[in-house]
Amino acid sequence: MNAAANTLLPGATLGILGGGQLGRMFAIAAKQLGYRVAVLEPAPDSPCGQVADIVIEAAYTDEAALRRLAAVSDAVTYEFENVDARAVELLEALGKPVHPSSAALRVTQDRILEKTFARENGIPVTDFAVVRSEDEARAVYQGKTFTGFLKTARGGYDGKGQARVNDGDECAAAARAMFAAGAHDLILEKLVPFEKEVSIVACRGRDGSFAAYPPAENAHVNNILDVSVLPARIPEESARAAVEIARKVGEGLSIVGTYCIELFLLPDGAIWFNEIAPRPHNSGHATIDACLCSQFEQQVRALCGLPLGSTALLRPAAMVNLVGDGNGDVLHGVEALLAEPDVALHLYGKAQAPKGRKMGHFTVLGGSGSSAEARAKELRGSLRWGV
């Protein structure tokens, strides 16, 4: 530890809450820079646990386990926003630097707080309303008809915890089902007539420095990210607007570390806010192979108080998610894929590939985002899950 600069130098131990693939890629980036990694994760043989130096197998709410993580770590981060904010608060109370902070986490894990933050900070966002009862769900429409999405305020990802509704009766019925499933607060968001879904991964250092990668263009299948193209094929003015939104969010929440802003591109080129992910993001995975400094290395740098790295894109890229389909746990066609130039494969070490589970990804580099995307989709056709 460099006391004068308050910088964590290589050799220190970085803790992470969450042992999934994001934790795994963070750990690999940290170890590449010479750091040790401790992970707290309830599941055995987790993707991150397979590469970490210290594995604490316990629930995220286990106070004794959290105290152990604090004892062995010089600084702590987390890999997903659905971790209990009280766990982060405990680590902070024990005097450990935790980034992003519990204050930022509480906003980003609640869609109502998140959308309110955007609106109050002058960031373009769709109309929304808070729904806490069936009557409120019906009253939002007040005889009007429009398409909206009713979502749980907390939890839910990859399309879970939400329903598309068109009138008061549909909204009330969806609210009834969500309340019955245990939800408390809901948010109704008016459908945005967007042309493309884009995202921007950015990072803020402990000194307030800021760096953003070029926006990525995203396509989803069954509400799961399917393909990301970097850079997004959007107007330069729209890309600049995306960077400015990322800057405002980072400064407004005093985020330290890598984070992602999900956005909509409207037909007139305007960029509207959708969601914040206070950690590295699936749409930023291409940065591992297409940039000198990946989104995960940026997370390590920010956590340790090091200078942020370059976000320059070395080559355009397309990232394809490899998602289980329930037909087997072995990915066939890997040999042919790896025989291809300009292709990088990343598998997450998960033993089983049930339908809808993210098992890995591969990235194709190309002369343009379009050529990389076309080649990536062609190559994916040669892969299959089996036994």
N, C-alpha and C positions, 0 to 999 in steps of 0.2 A: 504493500500500500504506500503510495506516495502521499504523505500527509499534507505537504504544501499544496499540491494540486487536487487532493482528495480524489485521486484516480486509482482505480483498481487495475493493477498491472497483471500480466500473464502469470499464472501460478495460483491466482485467487480462485475461489470456488463460487460458482454462480448457481443459485437455486431456481427451480422452476416448478410452479404448480401446474400439473397436467402432463400426462405421459403419452399423448397422442403423436401424430406425425409432425405437427408444428413444433412440439417439444423436441422431437428427434432431430429435425433439421436445425433448430436452434443449438442443440447440443453438439452437432457435428461442426457447425460454424464456430462455436466457442472453443472446441478442442483443437480446431485448426489454428486458432490464435493462441493456444497454449493454456487455456483455462480448464479447470476441473468443473464437473457438472453434478449437481444433486437434484433429484426429482422426487416429488411427492405425488403418488398416483395410486388409486385403490386397486387397479387391475394388475394381475401378475403378467410378466413377460410383455410389458407395454412397449410400443415402438421406441419411446424415449429411453425407457429402462434398459433396453438392449445395448445402448451406447453410452449411458451415463456412468459416472464413477461411483455414485452413491444412490441407492434406490430405497426410498421410504415407502413401503406398501401400506397405505392407510387412507381413510376417508379424508376429504379436504377439510372437514369440520373437526377432525381429531386434534384436540388442543395439544396433547403430548407430542404428536407427530409434527405439528406445526412448530412447536418449540424446538424439536430436534432439527428440523429444516433450518430454522433460524440459527441454531448453534453451529451448524456446519457450513453455512453460506455467508459470503461477504456481501451479497446483494441478491435480490430475488425478483423474478418476473413471473408472468403466467401466460399460458398458451391459448386460453379461451375465456370469453367474458361471462360464462355462466358459472364460474367459480363463486362461492359465497363471499361477498365483500367483507364479511366479518373475519374471514380467514386472513385477508390482506390487512385489515385493520389491526389484527393481533400481531402480525409480523412487524408492522410499523411501530406498534406500541413496544415491541421488544428491541427497538432501535435499529432495525435493519432497513437499509434503503430498498424500497419496493417501487418498481416502475413498470407501467403507469401506476399512479397512486390509487388508493381506494376511492378518493373523491371522483377521479375521472372514471373509474370502473362503475360506480353507482349510476352515473349518467348514461354511460354507454350500454349498460345491461337493462335499461328501462326505456322502451320506445317512446313513452310519453315524455319523459325528461329529455330524451335525445331530440325529439322533434321540437319541443319547446325551446331548447337551447339553440337549435338552428334558427328558428323564427326570431328569437330575441337578439340574435347576433347578425341579423340581416342576410342570412343565407337562404336562397330560394328553396322553398319546400312546399309540397302539396298541402291542400286544406286537410285538416284532421280534427277529430273530436274524441274526447275521452268518454268511454262507455263503462258504466259500473252497474247497470241493471238492464233487464229486457226492455223496460219502459224507455230508458235513455236510448237504447239501440233503435227503437222504433221512432222515437221523437227526432233523432238526428235528420231523418229524411223529411219529416213534416210535409208529407204529400208529394215530395219531389222524387224523381227517379234518376239515379246515376249509379255508375259502377264504382264500387269501393272494395277495399280489403279490410276485413275485421281481423285484428291480430291480438294475441295475448301481449300485454305490455312487457312481460318478462318471459325469458325462455323462448324456445322455438328457434329453429334454424333449418336451412335447406327446404323451406316451404312448410315446415311443421308449425302448428299453432296459428293457422290463419285460414280464412275462408273468403271467397269472392262473393259479394252480395250486390243486389241491384235495387232493393227497395226495403221499406221498413219491416215488412213481415219476414223477409229473408234474413235481414240483419238481426232481428229479435230471435229467430230460430237458431242462427249460428251462435249468438251470444248465450242462449240457453245451453247449448251443447258444450261450449267452452267453460261456462261456469260449473256445469255438472262434472266436467273433467278436472276441476280444481283451480281454474283460473280465477283471478280476482279483478284486476283492472284490465280493460281492453281499450284498444284504440282503433278507430275507424279512419282509414286514409282513403281519400279520393284517388281514383285511378289516374295516373299521369300518362298522357298520350305521347309516350316516348318513342324515339326511333331506334335508340341503342341503349344498352346498359353498359356503363363504363365504370371503372374504379381507378383510384389513384392511391398508391402506397407511398407514404411519406415517413419521415423520422425527425424527431426533435431531440437534440442533445441536452445534457444537464445544464449547459451554458445558454440555452435558448436558440442554438444554431438550428437551421432547418434545411432539409434536403428532401426532394421529391423525385420519384421515378416518373417517366412518361406515363400518361394514362393508359390503361389496358382496356380492350374491348371484349366484352364477355357474352357468351351464349350459354343458356341453361337447357337442360333436359330433365323433366320431372323435378323441377325446382332445385336441381343439383348442378353446380357449375360443370359445364362440359368442355368448352374450349375458351381459352383466353389468347387474344392476339395483342402483341406488344411491339410497336405502339398502336394505340387505337387509331382507326381511320376516321378521324374527326377533324373539323376545322382548327387551325392554330389558335384562333381566339377562344374556342371552346376548351382547348387544352389548357390555355392560360387561366381560364376561369376555374377549371378543376383544381389547378395548383393553388389558386388563391383561396378556394374553399378549404382545401387541406391545411393551408397555413392558418386560416381563421380558427378552424377546429382545434388544431394543435395548441395555438396560443390561448384560446378561450378556455380550454380544459387543462392548460399547463401540462400537457402530456410530455413525458420523457420516454422515448423508445419508438419502435416501429408501430405504425397504425395504418388503417386503410379506410378510405371513404368510398362508399358505394354511391353511384350517381346515375342520373338519367340524362340522356341527350335528347332535347326536344327538337321538333322539326325546324324551328327557327335558329337552331344552334345554341340555344340557351342550355345551361347546365343546372340541374336541380339536385338537391341533396336527397339521399335515401336513408343510409345507415352508416354508423361508425363501427368499425371493429378495432378495439384497442390493442392490437397485436398483429403480427404478420398474417397475410391473407392468402387464400388459395390462388387468387388471381395474380399474385406477385411471385409465384414459384418460378416463373421463367427467368427472374432476375438471377437465380443461382447460376445459370449457364449463359445468359445474355448480357450480364453486367459484371464489371470487375468486382464490385462489392454487392453482395446479395442483400435482400431484405433481412435475412437472419443475421448476417454479419453486422448490419446496421444496428439491429437490436442489441447485439453484444456490445458494440462500441458505445451506444448511448447508455446502456446500463452501467458500464464501467467508467464513464466520463472521458472516453477517448474521442478524438476528432471523428466526425462522420465521414464516410467514404463517398467516392464518386457514384452518382446515380446515372451516369452516361450509359446509353445503350450501345453496346459494341456491335450488335447485329440484331435486326428484327427477328422476332421469335413467335412461335405458337406453342402453347402448352395444352396438352390433352389429359384430362383426368382418366384414370383407370378405375372403373367402378365395378364391383362384383355384381354378377347377375344371377347368382344362385345355382349355376350349373357346374360348379367345382371350384376348388381352391388353388389350382395351378394355372399360371398364365402361360399359355402356349403361343409360340411365335417369337419368343424373346431373341432367339439366335439370329433370325432374319432382321429383326429390328436393330439389333446392335451391330449388324454388318453394314448398316447404312451410315454414311458420313453425316455430320452435323446433327446427330441425334443423341440425346442424353436421357437415360432411363433412371427413374428414382422409385424404388419400391420401399414400402414402409414397414416391412417385417411382420405384417399381420398374418396369422396362420389360417384364418377362415375368411372367405369372400362371399358373404351373404348378399342378397340383392340390395343394391343401394349403398353399400359400404365403400368408402374411398380406400383403395388399396395401394395406389401409387399414381405417378404421372410420368409422362415423357415430354420432352421439349425438342422442337425442331427449329434450327436456325436457318434463315434464308436471306435472299437478297431483298425481300420485302415481306411485310406481314402477311399479305395475301398469298404469296408463293409458299411461305412457311405453313400457313393454315391449310392450303390445299394438299401439301405433302403430308402434313400431320394426319389429316383425315384419311388419306389414302393408306398410310401405314397402319392406322388403327384398324382398318379392315382386315389386316392380316393377323390380328391378335384375337384370342378367344380364351375364355375360362373353361377349364375342364378338370378331369381327375388324372 
